[in-house]
Amino acid sequence: MRKAPLNVVEARDPKGLYKKARRGELKNFTGIDSTYEAPEAPDVHLKTSEMDAEEAADAVIAALRERGMIS
């Protein structure tokens, strides 16, 4: 199960790693020739294909505050 569509993930790849994986230059690359294994109980779930970076950062900060890790 993938949380962000592969085309979104590839579009965000500034290092071109997905292109290298598609050419066979990188083996066992998640989403290309290795499956994505979602965590069973994530502490934070960010739907990054539906939120911008600021919203994602706010969600992480909120989760840290809820857990008392930051104030």
Secondary structure, 3 states (H helix, E strand, C coil): CCCCCHHHHHHCCCCCHHHHHHCCCCCCCECCCECCCCCCCCCCCCCCCCCCHHHHHHHHHHHHHHCCCCC
